[in-house]
Amino acid sequence: ASIIPPPSSTIPSILHSKPRTIQALNIWGKRLQAVPYNQWTLGASTALDHWIAVDVLGMSEETWNRLLDGELEIDLEQSRGVEVNVGDLARNRDIVTVRSTLFPETIIGMDYDDMDEEDESDMLLDEQAEKDATDRSIDELLASLGGFDNGGVDVTSTDDMDSRISKMIDSLQDWRAKNQEAPYKDWDSDAKDKFNKWLADYINLVAAETDGHVDLAATREALLSEPPRYRDESEAFWSQINDETDAEILLHNLTKEGIHTPTEGESTAEKKARESLEAFLSMPYTKQLGQIISLGALRPILDEYSSEEDRMNFMERYGETLLEGMEIEHLVSDPNGNITVDDIGDESLLSKQKVRPDERFSVKMVPYGTDEFGLSRSEKARALYRAWNMQKAGRARYAENLFKAGNMPLKDGDVN
């Protein structure tokens, strides 16, 4: 029998009592050293996430299967506010967060090849300091997760997600304040390193797998472009626009104060705020009031400190309205399409829709709420798209089984 090496400082201390998990951790690490993650087969990548979900996070197989089936449509369902298990949203993110923390080389969207020399230098951290920080963050992360075996909504998990996001938002205000003192480009290398490490953690926490490539420079610019607004300030602002009466009072006060004269040494943020207020006050009164009322109504999705539960409740209530005009995937007949009947797999659905065996399909984006979206053929196209996604989930399971049995290679394109 192989001997499992004793825990080392590179292994999270919380896993020291799980020798089988440590052994698997070493095996996955060696696989990533051998083949870059973006070259892995479907079976290998699915097996890694399955291992993280069940062995590291302690989820049940039932939960894992539900996540695998639901992940492919989660963005659409979350937007519509229907059929979404809030606990599952947190679980999906936890899998990605743990994978990215244990194996940073799997981080989505972190395309270092596209960075210029300044960005590369900004992202370089002292190796030992990074290692120590990573070890601590893994221990803290894994210690905070758990309780996934029940089938219902995991309140602990969603509460923990809110807590983690809240701490990141608090830190963001400090970074924004620093950016107001001096723009990011003028920070010293140590400050840039610390911010970019924070940015990577932030992206891992809030981004979904389906978000694809994340533009680091654009995300950094967007996050730092706003002035800092700490929790108390945020609450004070939003409490001013709870209803139409509050909005009228705020608008009266804004109009009374008028536009401030530019001051010497005005910062970029102050100039932007002054120009925005000037543009707002130049609009007709009814439009001004309408925009303030709309802003207050959208607090659950615009307030950085809103909880995940508040956002989901808001989406459930108003999702249909907010989806108006949003493009939704449909699987439509296309003689030149690269999706075949075999890719869809649901024979009963194909028979019901009288799909020919040689018919081919492609994905078409149709705006939600339009006349075309409401047509019966569009409804059928959405049903086909869902069936195609479910087939992909089934293929992921099948590919994982092949990989575990040694019948599918680690690297895509290789042959066993």
Disulfide bonds with the S-S distance in Angstrom:
none
